[in-house]
Amino acid sequence: MTTADHEMGTMPGIAITEIQERHADAARTDEICRGLRRELSERGVPVMPLEAIPPPGAKSGAATSIGTIATVLASSSVTTAFVKGVFAWLGAREGRTVKITVEDRSLELSHPTREQEHRLIEWLTRAQNTGPEGRS
């Protein structure tokens, strides 16, 4: 968190990103997920492992949720880098979809446009700045 963010009272947001590619099996989904993580990391976006909750009856232990990435959107520059990374990844191959969730709100994208890129940055920045205590 930057000093300016701290002074304004904003908190970093956590974006949960679920990815899909048409006709991808678990191995392919894992591969493309690693590709998106690499794309985001190269842009300076903190990417965290996301552990899946095991289904009832399954053995306990940490399992990584295939096709899901958690990122910390700690500043407007990280948020912008996140969106640009996701849009570059989406545009690299036809049939890809992302669902981005911040708190209780989600947005799904498959064919990114420049306008959607700007709107997503605004949406994520607004979610970051309002936080749970700022909502009615």
C-alpha positions as CSV (number, residue, x, y, z in Angstrom):
1,M,0.0,0.0,0.0
2,T,1.4,3.4,-0.9
3,T,1.4,6.3,1.5
4,A,-1.2,8.1,-0.7
5,D,-3.5,5.0,-0.5
6,H,-3.0,4.8,3.2
7,E,-3.8,8.5,3.7
8,M,-6.9,8.2,1.6
9,G,-8.1,5.3,3.8
10,T,-8.2,2.8,1.0
11,M,-7.4,-0.9,1.5
12,P,-6.0,-3.3,-1.0
13,G,-8.6,-5.4,-2.8
14,I,-8.4,-9.0,-3.5
15,A,-9.4,-10.0,-7.0
16,I,-10.3,-13.7,-7.5
17,T,-9.9,-14.5,-11.2
18,E,-11.4,-17.8,-12.6
19,I,-10.2,-18.7,-16.1
20,Q,-11.6,-21.0,-18.7
21,E,-10.6,-21.9,-22.2
22,R,-13.1,-23.7,-24.5
23,H,-12.4,-27.5,-24.7
24,A,-9.6,-27.3,-22.1
25,D,-9.1,-30.3,-19.8
26,A,-7.6,-30.0,-16.3
27,A,-4.0,-30.2,-17.6
28,R,-4.6,-27.5,-20.2
29,T,-6.4,-25.3,-17.6
30,D,-3.5,-25.6,-15.3
31,E,-1.1,-24.7,-18.1
32,I,-3.0,-21.6,-19.1
33,C,-3.5,-20.6,-15.5
34,R,0.3,-20.7,-15.1
35,G,0.6,-18.5,-18.2
36,L,-1.7,-15.9,-16.7
37,R,0.1,-16.0,-13.4
38,R,3.4,-15.4,-15.3
39,E,1.9,-12.6,-17.3
40,L,0.7,-10.9,-14.1
41,S,3.9,-11.4,-12.2
42,E,5.9,-9.9,-15.1
43,R,3.8,-6.8,-14.8
44,G,4.4,-6.6,-11.0
45,V,1.0,-7.8,-9.9
46,P,1.2,-9.9,-6.6
47,V,-0.3,-13.3,-7.3
48,M,-1.2,-15.6,-4.4
49,P,-1.8,-19.3,-4.5
50,L,-5.5,-20.1,-3.9
51,E,-6.3,-23.2,-2.0
52,A,-9.4,-25.1,-2.9
53,I,-11.9,-26.3,-0.3
54,P,-12.0,-30.1,-0.6
55,P,-15.4,-31.5,-1.3
56,P,-17.2,-33.4,1.5
57,G,-15.7,-36.8,2.1
58,A,-12.3,-35.9,0.4
59,K,-9.1,-36.3,2.3
60,S,-8.0,-33.1,4.0
61,G,-4.9,-31.1,2.9
62,A,-4.2,-28.1,0.8
63,A,-5.2,-28.4,-2.8
64,T,-4.6,-25.7,-5.4
65,S,-7.8,-24.6,-7.2
66,I,-7.0,-25.2,-10.9
67,G,-7.9,-22.2,-13.0
68,T,-8.3,-19.7,-10.2
69,I,-5.8,-16.9,-9.3
70,A,-5.9,-14.5,-6.4
71,T,-4.3,-11.1,-6.7
72,V,-3.8,-8.2,-4.3
73,L,-4.7,-4.9,-6.0
74,A,-2.8,-2.7,-3.6
75,S,-2.7,0.5,-5.7
76,S,-4.1,2.0,-8.8
77,S,-0.9,1.2,-10.8
78,V,-1.2,-2.5,-9.7
79,T,-4.9,-2.5,-10.7
80,T,-4.0,-1.1,-14.1
81,A,-1.2,-3.7,-14.6
82,F,-3.7,-6.5,-13.5
83,V,-6.3,-5.4,-16.1
84,K,-3.7,-5.0,-18.9
85,G,-2.3,-8.4,-18.1
86,V,-5.7,-10.1,-18.1
87,F,-6.7,-8.4,-21.3
88,A,-3.4,-9.4,-23.0
89,W,-3.9,-13.0,-21.9
90,L,-7.6,-13.0,-23.1
91,G,-6.6,-11.5,-26.5
92,A,-3.8,-14.1,-27.1
93,R,-6.3,-16.9,-27.9
94,E,-9.9,-17.2,-29.0
95,G,-12.3,-19.0,-26.6
96,R,-10.8,-17.7,-23.3
97,T,-13.0,-16.4,-20.5
98,V,-12.3,-14.8,-17.2
99,K,-14.6,-14.1,-14.2
100,I,-13.2,-11.5,-11.8
101,T,-14.7,-11.3,-8.4
102,V,-14.0,-8.6,-5.8
103,E,-15.9,-9.1,-2.5
104,D,-19.5,-9.9,-3.5
105,R,-19.4,-8.6,-7.1
106,S,-18.3,-10.4,-10.2
107,L,-17.7,-9.6,-13.8
108,E,-17.2,-12.0,-16.7
109,L,-15.3,-11.2,-19.9
110,S,-14.4,-13.1,-23.0
111,H,-13.9,-10.6,-25.9
112,P,-12.1,-7.6,-24.5
113,T,-12.4,-4.1,-26.0
114,R,-10.5,-1.0,-25.1
115,E,-13.6,0.5,-23.6
116,Q,-14.1,-2.6,-21.4
117,E,-10.5,-2.3,-20.3
118,H,-11.0,1.3,-19.1
119,R,-14.4,0.4,-17.4
120,L,-12.8,-2.6,-15.6
121,I,-10.0,-0.4,-14.2
122,E,-12.6,2.1,-13.0
123,W,-14.8,-0.7,-11.5
124,L,-11.9,-2.2,-9.6
125,T,-10.6,1.1,-8.4
126,R,-14.1,2.1,-7.2
127,A,-14.4,-1.3,-5.4
128,Q,-11.0,-0.6,-3.8
129,N,-11.9,2.9,-2.7
130,T,-15.3,2.1,-1.2
131,G,-14.5,-1.0,0.8
132,P,-17.1,-2.8,2.8
133,E,-17.6,0.0,5.3
134,G,-18.3,2.6,2.6
135,R,-21.3,0.7,1.2
136,S,-24.8,1.3,2.1
